[in-house]
Amino acid sequence: MNDTREYIIDESYKLFLNRSYEAVSISVISDAIGFTKGALYHHFKNKEELFKAVIDKYFTINGVKVDVDTITLKEYTAASIQQTRAILINIFGQEEKIAPINYLALISDCFRHYEGFAKEKLNFIDNEVANVERIIKNAITRGEIRNDINTHVVALQYFSLSIGLAGDFMRNYSIDSAINTMKEQMNQLYNLLKI
């Protein structure tokens, strides 16, 4: 990807983040970055294509990279916390302060204006929950945790703790505080499960 295209994506991200999809037109982008509309259309055929490029760059979140067959639930808990911290720092630890509510509003715009976004993210969630459930089942087999639990419900709880982090971050604007809360919750859940 060339530098001009990257610059347009980066500057458009700020606009979409601080306004909304509906409020950001090609004219607004053109004025904000000092390019003619023709120059923008040279790189993107329309606003929708530019929006998708922005989202593809800034909303790529990968699952926790672990060997689900060998990792312990305790190790997974630590890896999940570490990855969540990295994601938050990548999103919110930038030079410009991003209001978390703006980020959530942009996610909402993604569901409305990026065809296929919802399906892709729901598939991601389903795969992550399935991986966590496999880790939990293996932990039961190894005798790491109790066997009288609903593994699917517990897998959903683990995943929901990461998602719920947004609320804590919005309240405190502190990555460290949000991660510490998540860590306490995940460790408490693990302690309730372990033998």
Beta strands, then each sheet from edge to edge (+ up, - down):
end
